Amino acid sequence: MGRIEESVEVAAPLGEVYQQWVRCEDFPRFMRGVVSVDVSGPGGSSSWVIETAGGRRYFEAVTTEVVEGERVAWDGGGGPVRHSGVVTFHPVDDRTTRVMLQLETEPQGFWEHLAEALGFVDRRVIDDLSDFKRHVEQDDGPAAA
């Protein structure tokens, strides 16, 4: 199992950054690896379609913890994309928020093992956080989405 820890500072207040993150159904608009997210599942579950080194993957995620404005944790279950994670939000100042992501992954096949060994998974996380930062900073706020 691999562990990835990355962070990014977003030039926006904590409340705005948190609200943008919890609207994960918007991720396909700006995160290159996310094809679709359906959050209509029961009890905090969501259905995801993503593109990985091994091709298109489908999985269900369950939100395991929410502390409003502070943290969101999830479990990606035992399907073909095994992972779990937590994202936390930290005010740097009134206009800047640090987003910290911790992700545990378990590659499931040759291509996923190779991608992890070569650092592609970590690179994807860095790129996704950069995409999120760019999305929030270019957005006019929660009402604009």
SEFIVEX-718489 format. One record per atom (N, C-alpha, C): residue number from 1; x, y, z; atom name. Coordinates in steps of 0.05 Angstrom, whole numbers. Each point is the difference from the previous one (the first is absolute). Layout:
<atoms>
<atom tinu="NUM" east="X" north="Y" up="Z" kolmar="CA"/>
...
</atoms>
This chain:
<atoms>
<atom tinu="1" east="17" north="-24" up="0" kolmar="N"/>
<atom tinu="1" east="-17" north="24" up="0" kolmar="CA"/>
<atom tinu="1" east="18" north="25" up="0" kolmar="C"/>
<atom tinu="2" east="-7" north="19" up="-17" kolmar="N"/>
<atom tinu="2" east="15" north="24" up="-1" kolmar="CA"/>
<atom tinu="2" east="-14" north="23" up="15" kolmar="C"/>
<atom tinu="3" east="16" north="18" up="10" kolmar="N"/>
<atom tinu="3" east="-10" north="23" up="15" kolmar="CA"/>
<atom tinu="3" east="10" north="25" up="-14" kolmar="C"/>
<atom tinu="4" east="-19" north="17" up="-6" kolmar="N"/>
<atom tinu="4" east="7" north="26" up="-13" kolmar="CA"/>
<atom tinu="4" east="-10" north="22" up="18" kolmar="C"/>
<atom tinu="5" east="18" north="19" up="5" kolmar="N"/>
<atom tinu="5" east="-8" north="24" up="15" kolmar="CA"/>
<atom tinu="5" east="9" north="25" up="-16" kolmar="C"/>
<atom tinu="6" east="-19" north="16" up="-7" kolmar="N"/>
<atom tinu="6" east="5" north="24" up="-15" kolmar="CA"/>
<atom tinu="6" east="-17" north="23" up="11" kolmar="C"/>
<atom tinu="7" east="9" north="24" up="-5" kolmar="N"/>
<atom tinu="7" east="-16" north="23" up="8" kolmar="CA"/>
<atom tinu="7" east="3" north="23" up="-21" kolmar="C"/>
<atom tinu="8" east="-19" north="18" up="1" kolmar="N"/>
<atom tinu="8" east="1" north="23" up="-17" kolmar="CA"/>
<atom tinu="8" east="-13" north="24" up="15" kolmar="C"/>
<atom tinu="9" east="11" north="23" up="-5" kolmar="N"/>
<atom tinu="9" east="-12" north="24" up="11" kolmar="CA"/>
<atom tinu="9" east="-17" north="14" up="-21" kolmar="C"/>
<atom tinu="10" east="-25" north="5" up="8" kolmar="N"/>
<atom tinu="10" east="-20" north="12" up="-18" kolmar="CA"/>
<atom tinu="10" east="-6" north="28" up="9" kolmar="C"/>
<atom tinu="11" east="1" north="19" up="-18" kolmar="N"/>
<atom tinu="11" east="-5" north="28" up="6" kolmar="CA"/>
<atom tinu="11" east="-30" north="5" up="1" kolmar="C"/>
<atom tinu="12" east="-12" north="-10" up="22" kolmar="N"/>
<atom tinu="12" east="-29" north="3" up="5" kolmar="CA"/>
<atom tinu="12" east="-5" north="-6" up="30" kolmar="C"/>
<atom tinu="13" east="-21" north="11" up="11" kolmar="N"/>
<atom tinu="13" east="-6" north="-5" up="28" kolmar="CA"/>
<atom tinu="13" east="-7" north="-30" up="4" kolmar="C"/>
<atom tinu="14" east="4" north="-10" up="25" kolmar="N"/>
<atom tinu="14" east="-4" north="-27" up="6" kolmar="CA"/>
<atom tinu="14" east="-28" north="-10" up="-7" kolmar="C"/>
<atom tinu="15" east="-20" north="15" up="7" kolmar="N"/>
<atom tinu="15" east="-28" north="-8" up="-5" kolmar="CA"/>
<atom tinu="15" east="-6" north="-5" up="-29" kolmar="C"/>
<atom tinu="16" east="11" north="18" up="-17" kolmar="N"/>
<atom tinu="16" east="-4" north="-3" up="-29" kolmar="CA"/>
<atom tinu="16" east="14" north="-24" up="-11" kolmar="C"/>
<atom tinu="17" east="25" north="-5" up="10" kolmar="N"/>
<atom tinu="17" east="16" north="-22" up="-10" kolmar="CA"/>
<atom tinu="17" east="-14" north="-27" up="8" kolmar="C"/>
<atom tinu="18" east="-9" north="-1" up="25" kolmar="N"/>
<atom tinu="18" east="-14" north="-24" up="10" kolmar="CA"/>
<atom tinu="18" east="-25" north="-6" up="-17" kolmar="C"/>
<atom tinu="19" east="-16" north="21" up="-4" kolmar="N"/>
<atom tinu="19" east="-25" north="-4" up="-16" kolmar="CA"/>
<atom tinu="19" east="6" north="-10" up="-28" kolmar="C"/>
<atom tinu="20" east="21" north="10" up="-12" kolmar="N"/>
<atom tinu="20" east="7" north="-8" up="-27" kolmar="CA"/>
<atom tinu="20" east="9" north="-30" up="0" kolmar="C"/>
<atom tinu="21" east="14" north="-8" up="21" kolmar="N"/>
<atom tinu="21" east="9" north="-28" up="2" kolmar="CA"/>
<atom tinu="21" east="-23" north="-19" up="3" kolmar="C"/>
<atom tinu="22" east="-19" north="6" up="17" kolmar="N"/>
<atom tinu="22" east="-21" north="-19" up="6" kolmar="CA"/>
<atom tinu="22" east="-20" north="-2" up="-24" kolmar="C"/>
<atom tinu="23" east="2" north="17" up="-19" kolmar="N"/>
<atom tinu="23" east="-15" north="-2" up="-25" kolmar="CA"/>
<atom tinu="23" east="15" north="-17" up="-20" kolmar="C"/>
<atom tinu="24" east="6" north="-25" up="8" kolmar="N"/>
<atom tinu="24" east="17" north="-17" up="-16" kolmar="CA"/>
<atom tinu="24" east="-12" north="-7" up="-27" kolmar="C"/>
<atom tinu="25" east="-26" north="3" up="-3" kolmar="N"/>
<atom tinu="25" east="-12" north="-5" up="-26" kolmar="CA"/>
<atom tinu="25" east="10" north="20" up="-21" kolmar="C"/>
<atom tinu="26" east="12" north="22" up="8" kolmar="N"/>
<atom tinu="26" east="12" north="19" up="-18" kolmar="CA"/>
<atom tinu="26" east="28" north="-8" up="-9" kolmar="C"/>
<atom tinu="27" east="13" north="-19" up="14" kolmar="N"/>
<atom tinu="27" east="28" north="-7" up="-6" kolmar="CA"/>
<atom tinu="27" east="5" north="-6" up="-30" kolmar="C"/>
<atom tinu="28" east="-18" north="-13" up="-14" kolmar="N"/>
<atom tinu="28" east="6" north="-6" up="-29" kolmar="CA"/>
<atom tinu="28" east="4" north="26" up="-16" kolmar="C"/>
<atom tinu="29" east="-11" north="22" up="9" kolmar="N"/>
<atom tinu="29" east="3" north="25" up="-15" kolmar="CA"/>
<atom tinu="29" east="29" north="10" up="-1" kolmar="C"/>
<atom tinu="30" east="16" north="-8" up="21" kolmar="N"/>
<atom tinu="30" east="27" north="11" up="1" kolmar="CA"/>
<atom tinu="30" east="22" north="-19" up="8" kolmar="C"/>
<atom tinu="31" east="-7" north="-24" up="9" kolmar="N"/>
<atom tinu="31" east="20" north="-21" up="6" kolmar="CA"/>
<atom tinu="31" east="2" north="-19" up="-23" kolmar="C"/>
<atom tinu="32" east="24" north="-2" up="-12" kolmar="N"/>
<atom tinu="32" east="4" north="-15" up="-25" kolmar="CA"/>
<atom tinu="32" east="-6" north="-30" up="3" kolmar="C"/>
<atom tinu="33" east="5" north="-12" up="23" kolmar="N"/>
<atom tinu="33" east="-4" north="-29" up="3" kolmar="CA"/>
<atom tinu="33" east="-28" north="-8" up="8" kolmar="C"/>
<atom tinu="34" east="-17" north="19" up="7" kolmar="N"/>
<atom tinu="34" east="-27" north="-6" up="9" kolmar="CA"/>
<atom tinu="34" east="-20" north="3" up="-23" kolmar="C"/>
<atom tinu="35" east="-13" north="-22" up="-8" kolmar="N"/>
<atom tinu="35" east="-18" north="0" up="-22" kolmar="CA"/>
<atom tinu="35" east="-28" north="8" up="10" kolmar="C"/>
<atom tinu="36" east="-10" north="-12" up="22" kolmar="N"/>
<atom tinu="36" east="-26" north="7" up="10" kolmar="CA"/>
<atom tinu="36" east="-2" north="-7" up="30" kolmar="C"/>
<atom tinu="37" east="-17" north="14" up="14" kolmar="N"/>
<atom tinu="37" east="-6" north="-5" up="28" kolmar="CA"/>
<atom tinu="37" east="-30" north="2" up="4" kolmar="C"/>
<atom tinu="38" east="-12" north="-20" up="11" kolmar="N"/>
<atom tinu="38" east="-29" north="0" up="7" kolmar="CA"/>
<atom tinu="38" east="-2" north="-2" up="30" kolmar="C"/>
<atom tinu="39" east="-10" north="22" up="13" kolmar="N"/>
<atom tinu="39" east="-2" north="0" up="29" kolmar="CA"/>
<atom tinu="39" east="-28" north="-6" up="10" kolmar="C"/>
<atom tinu="40" east="-16" north="-13" up="-17" kolmar="N"/>
<atom tinu="40" east="-28" north="-6" up="8" kolmar="CA"/>
<atom tinu="40" east="-3" north="-26" up="16" kolmar="C"/>
<atom tinu="41" east="23" north="-12" up="7" kolmar="N"/>
<atom tinu="41" east="-2" north="-26" up="15" kolmar="CA"/>
<atom tinu="41" east="-9" north="4" up="28" kolmar="C"/>
<atom tinu="42" east="-9" north="-22" up="13" kolmar="N"/>
<atom tinu="42" east="-10" north="2" up="27" kolmar="CA"/>
<atom tinu="42" east="22" north="2" up="20" kolmar="C"/>
<atom tinu="43" east="-5" north="14" up="22" kolmar="N"/>
<atom tinu="43" east="18" north="2" up="23" kolmar="CA"/>
<atom tinu="43" east="28" north="10" up="-6" kolmar="C"/>
<atom tinu="44" east="1" north="20" up="-17" kolmar="N"/>
<atom tinu="44" east="26" north="12" up="-5" kolmar="CA"/>
<atom tinu="44" east="17" north="-15" up="-20" kolmar="C"/>
<atom tinu="45" east="-12" north="-17" up="-16" kolmar="N"/>
<atom tinu="45" east="15" north="-15" up="-20" kolmar="CA"/>
<atom tinu="45" east="-1" north="15" up="-27" kolmar="C"/>
<atom tinu="46" east="20" north="-5" up="-16" kolmar="N"/>
<atom tinu="46" east="2" north="12" up="-27" kolmar="CA"/>
<atom tinu="46" east="12" north="-19" up="-19" kolmar="C"/>
<atom tinu="47" east="-8" north="2" up="-25" kolmar="N"/>
<atom tinu="47" east="11" north="-17" up="-22" kolmar="CA"/>
<atom tinu="47" east="19" north="17" up="-17" kolmar="C"/>
<atom tinu="48" east="24" north="-11" up="-5" kolmar="N"/>
<atom tinu="48" east="21" north="14" up="-14" kolmar="CA"/>
<atom tinu="48" east="8" north="-15" up="-25" kolmar="C"/>
<atom tinu="49" east="7" north="14" up="-21" kolmar="N"/>
<atom tinu="49" east="13" north="-11" up="-23" kolmar="CA"/>
<atom tinu="49" east="25" north="17" up="-4" kolmar="C"/>
<atom tinu="50" east="23" north="-14" up="-1" kolmar="N"/>
<atom tinu="50" east="26" north="14" up="-3" kolmar="CA"/>
<atom tinu="50" east="16" north="-13" up="-22" kolmar="C"/>
<atom tinu="51" east="19" north="15" up="-10" kolmar="N"/>
<atom tinu="51" east="20" north="-11" up="-19" kolmar="CA"/>
<atom tinu="51" east="26" north="-4" up="15" kolmar="C"/>
<atom tinu="52" east="11" north="-24" up="-2" kolmar="N"/>
<atom tinu="52" east="26" north="-6" up="13" kolmar="CA"/>
<atom tinu="52" east="19" north="-11" up="-21" kolmar="C"/>
<atom tinu="53" east="24" north="-6" up="8" kolmar="N"/>
<atom tinu="53" east="19" north="-12" up="-18" kolmar="CA"/>
<atom tinu="53" east="-10" north="-27" up="-11" kolmar="C"/>
<atom tinu="54" east="-17" north="-13" up="15" kolmar="N"/>
<atom tinu="54" east="-11" north="-26" up="-9" kolmar="CA"/>
<atom tinu="54" east="-26" north="3" up="-15" kolmar="C"/>
<atom tinu="55" east="-9" north="25" up="-6" kolmar="N"/>
<atom tinu="55" east="-25" north="4" up="-15" kolmar="CA"/>
<atom tinu="55" east="-22" north="12" up="18" kolmar="C"/>
<atom tinu="56" east="-24" north="-2" up="-10" kolmar="N"/>
<atom tinu="56" east="-23" north="11" up="14" kolmar="CA"/>
<atom tinu="56" east="-7" north="-18" up="24" kolmar="C"/>
<atom tinu="57" east="-5" north="12" up="23" kolmar="N"/>
<atom tinu="57" east="-7" north="-15" up="24" kolmar="CA"/>
<atom tinu="57" east="-25" north="12" up="13" kolmar="C"/>
<atom tinu="58" east="-15" north="-18" up="12" kolmar="N"/>
<atom tinu="58" east="-25" north="7" up="14" kolmar="CA"/>
<atom tinu="58" east="2" north="-9" up="29" kolmar="C"/>
<atom tinu="59" east="-9" north="17" up="18" kolmar="N"/>
<atom tinu="59" east="-1" north="-8" up="28" kolmar="CA"/>
<atom tinu="59" east="-20" north="16" up="16" kolmar="C"/>
<atom tinu="60" east="-8" north="-11" up="22" kolmar="N"/>
<atom tinu="60" east="-17" north="13" up="19" kolmar="CA"/>
<atom tinu="60" east="17" north="11" up="23" kolmar="C"/>
<atom tinu="61" east="-6" north="24" up="9" kolmar="N"/>
<atom tinu="61" east="14" north="11" up="23" kolmar="CA"/>
<atom tinu="61" east="-21" north="7" up="21" kolmar="C"/>
<atom tinu="62" east="8" north="-4" up="25" kolmar="N"/>
<atom tinu="62" east="-18" north="6" up="23" kolmar="CA"/>
<atom tinu="62" east="13" north="20" up="18" kolmar="C"/>
<atom tinu="63" east="-14" north="22" up="5" kolmar="N"/>
<atom tinu="63" east="11" north="20" up="18" kolmar="CA"/>
<atom tinu="63" east="-1" north="-11" up="28" kolmar="C"/>
<atom tinu="64" east="23" north="-1" up="14" kolmar="N"/>
<atom tinu="64" east="1" north="-12" up="26" kolmar="CA"/>
<atom tinu="64" east="1" north="20" up="23" kolmar="C"/>
<atom tinu="65" east="7" north="25" up="-7" kolmar="N"/>
<atom tinu="65" east="1" north="21" up="21" kolmar="CA"/>
<atom tinu="65" east="-2" north="27" up="-14" kolmar="C"/>
<atom tinu="66" east="-16" north="18" up="12" kolmar="N"/>
<atom tinu="66" east="-2" north="27" up="-8" kolmar="CA"/>
<atom tinu="66" east="1" north="18" up="24" kolmar="C"/>
<atom tinu="67" east="19" north="18" up="1" kolmar="N"/>
<atom tinu="67" east="0" north="21" up="20" kolmar="CA"/>
<atom tinu="67" east="-1" north="26" up="-16" kolmar="C"/>
<atom tinu="68" east="-24" north="12" up="1" kolmar="N"/>
<atom tinu="68" east="-6" north="23" up="-17" kolmar="CA"/>
<atom tinu="68" east="23" north="21" up="1" kolmar="C"/>
<atom tinu="69" east="10" north="7" up="-24" kolmar="N"/>
<atom tinu="69" east="20" north="20" up="-2" kolmar="CA"/>
<atom tinu="69" east="28" north="-9" up="8" kolmar="C"/>
<atom tinu="70" east="3" north="-25" up="9" kolmar="N"/>
<atom tinu="70" east="27" north="-9" up="9" kolmar="CA"/>
<atom tinu="70" east="10" north="-25" up="-14" kolmar="C"/>
<atom tinu="71" east="-17" north="-20" up="-4" kolmar="N"/>
<atom tinu="71" east="10" north="-25" up="-11" kolmar="CA"/>
<atom tinu="71" east="-21" north="-17" up="-12" kolmar="C"/>
<atom tinu="72" east="7" north="-16" up="-20" kolmar="N"/>
<atom tinu="72" east="-17" north="-19" up="-13" kolmar="CA"/>
<atom tinu="72" east="17" north="-25" up="-4" kolmar="C"/>
<atom tinu="73" east="-11" north="-23" up="9" kolmar="N"/>
<atom tinu="73" east="14" north="-26" up="-4" kolmar="CA"/>
<atom tinu="73" east="-18" north="-19" up="-15" kolmar="C"/>
<atom tinu="74" east="12" north="-18" up="-15" kolmar="N"/>
<atom tinu="74" east="-15" north="-19" up="-16" kolmar="CA"/>
<atom tinu="74" east="14" north="-27" up="-2" kolmar="C"/>
<atom tinu="75" east="-15" north="-19" up="-9" kolmar="N"/>
<atom tinu="75" east="11" north="-27" up="-5" kolmar="CA"/>
<atom tinu="75" east="-10" north="-8" up="-28" kolmar="C"/>
<atom tinu="76" east="19" north="-7" up="-17" kolmar="N"/>
<atom tinu="76" east="-7" north="-8" up="-27" kolmar="CA"/>
<atom tinu="76" east="-7" north="-30" up="-3" kolmar="C"/>
<atom tinu="77" east="-2" north="-14" up="23" kolmar="N"/>
<atom tinu="77" east="-10" north="-27" up="0" kolmar="CA"/>
<atom tinu="77" east="19" north="-20" up="-12" kolmar="C"/>
<atom tinu="78" east="-11" north="-24" up="-5" kolmar="N"/>
<atom tinu="78" east="16" north="-22" up="-9" kolmar="CA"/>
<atom tinu="78" east="-1" north="-5" up="-29" kolmar="C"/>
<atom tinu="79" east="-9" north="19" up="-16" kolmar="N"/>
<atom tinu="79" east="-2" north="-4" up="-29" kolmar="CA"/>
<atom tinu="79" east="26" north="1" up="-14" kolmar="C"/>
<atom tinu="80" east="0" north="6" up="-26" kolmar="N"/>
<atom tinu="80" east="24" north="0" up="-16" kolmar="CA"/>
<atom tinu="80" east="19" north="24" up="6" kolmar="C"/>
<atom tinu="81" east="-10" north="20" up="13" kolmar="N"/>
<atom tinu="81" east="16" north="23" up="7" kolmar="CA"/>
<atom tinu="81" east="0" north="2" up="30" kolmar="C"/>
<atom tinu="82" east="17" north="-14" up="13" kolmar="N"/>
<atom tinu="82" east="0" north="-1" up="30" kolmar="CA"/>
<atom tinu="82" east="16" north="23" up="11" kolmar="C"/>
<atom tinu="83" east="-14" north="16" up="15" kolmar="N"/>
<atom tinu="83" east="13" north="24" up="13" kolmar="CA"/>
<atom tinu="83" east="-17" north="10" up="22" kolmar="C"/>
<atom tinu="84" east="12" north="17" up="16" kolmar="N"/>
<atom tinu="84" east="-14" north="15" up="21" kolmar="CA"/>
<atom tinu="84" east="15" north="26" up="3" kolmar="C"/>
<atom tinu="85" east="-13" north="20" up="12" kolmar="N"/>
<atom tinu="85" east="14" north="25" up="3" kolmar="CA"/>
<atom tinu="85" east="-14" north="19" up="18" kolmar="C"/>
<atom tinu="86" east="14" north="22" up="5" kolmar="N"/>
<atom tinu="86" east="-11" north="22" up="16" kolmar="CA"/>
<atom tinu="86" east="12" north="26" up="-11" kolmar="C"/>
<atom tinu="87" east="-17" north="20" up="-2" kolmar="N"/>
<atom tinu="87" east="9" north="26" up="-7" kolmar="CA"/>
<atom tinu="87" east="-7" north="19" up="22" kolmar="C"/>
<atom tinu="88" east="20" north="17" up="8" kolmar="N"/>
<atom tinu="88" east="-5" north="19" up="21" kolmar="CA"/>
<atom tinu="88" east="5" north="28" up="-10" kolmar="C"/>
<atom tinu="89" east="-13" north="19" up="13" kolmar="N"/>
<atom tinu="89" east="1" north="28" up="-9" kolmar="CA"/>
<atom tinu="89" east="11" north="17" up="23" kolmar="C"/>
<atom tinu="90" east="20" north="16" up="-5" kolmar="N"/>
<atom tinu="90" east="14" north="16" up="20" kolmar="CA"/>
<atom tinu="90" east="2" north="29" up="-8" kolmar="C"/>
<atom tinu="91" east="-10" north="19" up="16" kolmar="N"/>
<atom tinu="91" east="3" north="28" up="-8" kolmar="CA"/>
<atom tinu="91" east="29" north="9" up="3" kolmar="C"/>
<atom tinu="92" east="11" north="11" up="-21" kolmar="N"/>
<atom tinu="92" east="27" north="12" up="1" kolmar="CA"/>
<atom tinu="92" east="-4" north="29" up="10" kolmar="C"/>
<atom tinu="93" east="-19" north="14" up="-12" kolmar="N"/>
<atom tinu="93" east="-9" north="26" up="9" kolmar="CA"/>
<atom tinu="93" east="-29" north="3" up="-10" kolmar="C"/>
<atom tinu="94" east="-11" north="24" up="2" kolmar="N"/>
<atom tinu="94" east="-28" north="4" up="-7" kolmar="CA"/>
<atom tinu="94" east="-6" north="-6" up="-30" kolmar="C"/>
<atom tinu="95" east="20" north="1" up="-17" kolmar="N"/>
<atom tinu="95" east="-5" north="-4" up="-29" kolmar="CA"/>
<atom tinu="95" east="15" north="-24" up="-12" kolmar="C"/>
<atom tinu="96" east="12" north="-16" up="17" kolmar="N"/>
<atom tinu="96" east="16" north="-22" up="-11" kolmar="CA"/>
<atom tinu="96" east="-6" north="-25" up="17" kolmar="C"/>
<atom tinu="97" east="-4" north="-23" up="-13" kolmar="N"/>
<atom tinu="97" east="-6" north="-25" up="13" kolmar="CA"/>
<atom tinu="97" east="20" north="-22" up="-10" kolmar="C"/>
<atom tinu="98" east="11" north="-15" up="19" kolmar="N"/>
<atom tinu="98" east="17" north="-23" up="-7" kolmar="CA"/>
<atom tinu="98" east="-18" north="-25" up="-1" kolmar="C"/>
<atom tinu="99" east="0" north="-14" up="-22" kolmar="N"/>
<atom tinu="99" east="-15" north="-25" up="-4" kolmar="CA"/>
<atom tinu="99" east="21" north="-22" up="2" kolmar="C"/>
<atom tinu="100" east="-4" north="-18" up="19" kolmar="N"/>
<atom tinu="100" east="19" north="-22" up="4" kolmar="CA"/>
<atom tinu="100" east="-15" north="-26" up="-6" kolmar="C"/>
<atom tinu="101" east="11" north="-16" up="-17" kolmar="N"/>
<atom tinu="101" east="-12" north="-26" up="-9" kolmar="CA"/>
<atom tinu="101" east="19" north="-23" up="8" kolmar="C"/>
<atom tinu="102" east="-12" north="-19" up="13" kolmar="N"/>
<atom tinu="102" east="14" north="-25" up="7" kolmar="CA"/>
<atom tinu="102" east="-16" north="-22" up="-14" kolmar="C"/>
<atom tinu="103" east="14" north="-16" up="-16" kolmar="N"/>
<atom tinu="103" east="-14" north="-21" up="-16" kolmar="CA"/>
<atom tinu="103" east="15" north="-26" up="3" kolmar="C"/>
<atom tinu="104" east="-14" north="-21" up="7" kolmar="N"/>
<atom tinu="104" east="11" north="-27" up="1" kolmar="CA"/>
<atom tinu="104" east="-11" north="-15" up="-25" kolmar="C"/>
<atom tinu="105" east="18" north="-11" up="-16" kolmar="N"/>
<atom tinu="105" east="-8" north="-15" up="-24" kolmar="CA"/>
<atom tinu="105" east="10" north="-28" up="1" kolmar="C"/>
<atom tinu="106" east="-14" north="-18" up="-13" kolmar="N"/>
<atom tinu="106" east="8" north="-28" up="-3" kolmar="CA"/>
<atom tinu="106" east="-2" north="-7" up="-30" kolmar="C"/>
<atom tinu="107" east="22" north="1" up="-14" kolmar="N"/>
<atom tinu="107" east="-1" north="-7" up="-29" kolmar="CA"/>
<atom tinu="107" east="-11" north="-28" up="-5" kolmar="C"/>
<atom tinu="108" east="-15" north="-3" up="-22" kolmar="N"/>
<atom tinu="108" east="-13" north="-25" up="-6" kolmar="CA"/>
<atom tinu="108" east="7" north="-11" up="-28" kolmar="C"/>
<atom tinu="109" east="24" north="-3" up="-6" kolmar="N"/>
<atom tinu="109" east="7" north="-11" up="-26" kolmar="CA"/>
<atom tinu="109" east="26" north="11" up="-9" kolmar="C"/>
<atom tinu="110" east="10" north="-11" up="-22" kolmar="N"/>
<atom tinu="110" east="26" north="8" up="-10" kolmar="CA"/>
<atom tinu="110" east="2" north="30" up="-5" kolmar="C"/>
<atom tinu="111" east="-19" north="12" up="-15" kolmar="N"/>
<atom tinu="111" east="2" north="28" up="-7" kolmar="CA"/>
<atom tinu="111" east="-1" north="18" up="25" kolmar="C"/>
<atom tinu="112" east="-18" north="-6" up="19" kolmar="N"/>
<atom tinu="112" east="-2" north="16" up="24" kolmar="CA"/>
<atom tinu="112" east="26" north="-2" up="17" kolmar="C"/>
<atom tinu="113" east="11" north="-24" up="2" kolmar="N"/>
<atom tinu="113" east="26" north="-3" up="15" kolmar="CA"/>
<atom tinu="113" east="22" north="16" up="-14" kolmar="C"/>
<atom tinu="114" east="1" north="-2" up="-26" kolmar="N"/>
<atom tinu="114" east="21" north="14" up="-15" kolmar="CA"/>
<atom tinu="114" east="-4" north="31" up="3" kolmar="C"/>
<atom tinu="115" east="-24" north="9" up="-3" kolmar="N"/>
<atom tinu="115" east="-6" north="29" up="3" kolmar="CA"/>
<atom tinu="115" east="8" north="10" up="28" kolmar="C"/>
<atom tinu="116" east="-5" north="-16" up="20" kolmar="N"/>
<atom tinu="116" east="7" north="8" up="27" kolmar="CA"/>
<atom tinu="116" east="30" north="0" up="4" kolmar="C"/>
<atom tinu="117" east="14" north="-21" up="-10" kolmar="N"/>
<atom tinu="117" east="29" north="-2" up="2" kolmar="CA"/>
<atom tinu="117" east="14" north="23" up="-14" kolmar="C"/>
<atom tinu="118" east="-11" north="9" up="-22" kolmar="N"/>
<atom tinu="118" east="12" north="22" up="-15" kolmar="CA"/>
<atom tinu="118" east="-8" north="28" up="9" kolmar="C"/>
<atom tinu="119" east="-17" north="1" up="21" kolmar="N"/>
<atom tinu="119" east="-8" north="26" up="11" kolmar="CA"/>
<atom tinu="119" east="-23" north="13" up="-14" kolmar="C"/>
<atom tinu="120" east="-13" north="-14" up="-19" kolmar="N"/>
<atom tinu="120" east="-22" north="12" up="-15" kolmar="CA"/>
<atom tinu="120" east="-24" north="6" up="17" kolmar="C"/>
<atom tinu="121" east="-5" north="-17" up="20" kolmar="N"/>
<atom tinu="121" east="-23" north="5" up="17" kolmar="CA"/>
<atom tinu="121" east="4" north="25" up="17" kolmar="C"/>
<atom tinu="122" east="24" north="3" up="11" kolmar="N"/>
<atom tinu="122" east="6" north="24" up="15" kolmar="CA"/>
<atom tinu="122" east="-2" north="25" up="-18" kolmar="C"/>
<atom tinu="123" east="10" north="-3" up="-24" kolmar="N"/>
<atom tinu="123" east="-1" north="23" up="-19" kolmar="CA"/>
<atom tinu="123" east="-29" north="7" up="-6" kolmar="C"/>
<atom tinu="124" east="-17" north="-20" up="-3" kolmar="N"/>
<atom tinu="124" east="-28" north="5" up="-6" kolmar="CA"/>
<atom tinu="124" east="-13" north="15" up="23" kolmar="C"/>
<atom tinu="125" east="6" north="-7" up="25" kolmar="N"/>
<atom tinu="125" east="-11" north="14" up="23" kolmar="CA"/>
<atom tinu="125" east="10" north="29" up="0" kolmar="C"/>
<atom tinu="126" east="25" north="4" up="-5" kolmar="N"/>
<atom tinu="126" east="11" north="28" up="-1" kolmar="CA"/>
<atom tinu="126" east="-15" north="16" up="-22" kolmar="C"/>
<atom tinu="127" east="-3" north="-12" up="-23" kolmar="N"/>
<atom tinu="127" east="-14" north="13" up="-22" kolmar="CA"/>
<atom tinu="127" east="-29" north="6" up="7" kolmar="C"/>
<atom tinu="128" east="-14" north="-19" up="13" kolmar="N"/>
<atom tinu="128" east="-28" north="4" up="7" kolmar="CA"/>
<atom tinu="128" east="-3" north="22" up="21" kolmar="C"/>
<atom tinu="129" east="18" north="1" up="19" kolmar="N"/>
<atom tinu="129" east="0" north="22" up="20" kolmar="CA"/>
<atom tinu="129" east="5" north="27" up="-14" kolmar="C"/>
<atom tinu="130" east="18" north="0" up="-19" kolmar="N"/>
<atom tinu="130" east="5" north="25" up="-15" kolmar="CA"/>
<atom tinu="130" east="-24" north="8" up="-16" kolmar="C"/>
<atom tinu="131" east="-13" north="-19" up="-12" kolmar="N"/>
<atom tinu="131" east="-25" north="5" up="-15" kolmar="CA"/>
<atom tinu="131" east="-21" north="11" up="19" kolmar="C"/>
<atom tinu="132" east="-3" north="-11" up="24" kolmar="N"/>
<atom tinu="132" east="-19" north="9" up="19" kolmar="CA"/>
<atom tinu="132" east="6" north="29" up="8" kolmar="C"/>
<atom tinu="133" east="25" north="6" up="6" kolmar="N"/>
<atom tinu="133" east="9" north="27" up="7" kolmar="CA"/>
<atom tinu="133" east="-8" north="20" up="-22" kolmar="C"/>
<atom tinu="134" east="7" north="-7" up="-24" kolmar="N"/>
<atom tinu="134" east="-6" north="17" up="-23" kolmar="CA"/>
<atom tinu="134" east="-30" north="5" up="-3" kolmar="C"/>
<atom tinu="135" east="-15" north="-21" up="3" kolmar="N"/>
<atom tinu="135" east="-30" north="1" up="-1" kolmar="CA"/>
<atom tinu="135" east="-11" north="20" up="21" kolmar="C"/>
<atom tinu="136" east="9" north="-3" up="24" kolmar="N"/>
<atom tinu="136" east="-11" north="17" up="22" kolmar="CA"/>
<atom tinu="136" east="9" north="29" up="-4" kolmar="C"/>
<atom tinu="137" east="25" north="4" up="-7" kolmar="N"/>
<atom tinu="137" east="10" north="27" up="-3" kolmar="CA"/>
<atom tinu="137" east="-11" north="15" up="-24" kolmar="C"/>
<atom tinu="138" east="-9" north="-15" up="-20" kolmar="N"/>
<atom tinu="138" east="-12" north="12" up="-24" kolmar="CA"/>
<atom tinu="138" east="-30" north="3" up="2" kolmar="C"/>
<atom tinu="139" east="-12" north="-14" up="19" kolmar="N"/>
<atom tinu="139" east="-28" north="2" up="4" kolmar="CA"/>
<atom tinu="139" east="-7" north="25" up="16" kolmar="C"/>
<atom tinu="140" east="-24" north="10" up="-5" kolmar="N"/>
<atom tinu="140" east="-9" north="24" up="15" kolmar="CA"/>
<atom tinu="140" east="-12" north="-6" up="27" kolmar="C"/>
<atom tinu="141" east="2" north="-25" up="8" kolmar="N"/>
<atom tinu="141" east="-11" north="-8" up="26" kolmar="CA"/>
<atom tinu="141" east="-21" north="-21" up="-3" kolmar="C"/>
<atom tinu="142" east="-11" north="-9" up="22" kolmar="N"/>
<atom tinu="142" east="-19" north="-22" up="0" kolmar="CA"/>
<atom tinu="142" east="-25" north="5" up="-18" kolmar="C"/>
<atom tinu="143" east="-9" north="24" up="-2" kolmar="N"/>
<atom tinu="143" east="-24" north="6" up="-15" kolmar="CA"/>
<atom tinu="143" east="4" north="-2" up="-30" kolmar="C"/>
<atom tinu="144" east="26" north="1" up="-9" kolmar="N"/>
<atom tinu="144" east="6" north="0" up="-29" kolmar="CA"/>
<atom tinu="144" east="-1" north="-28" up="-12" kolmar="C"/>
<atom tinu="145" east="2" north="-21" up="17" kolmar="N"/>
<atom tinu="145" east="1" north="-27" up="-11" kolmar="CA"/>
<atom tinu="145" east="-26" north="-11" up="-11" kolmar="C"/>
</atoms>
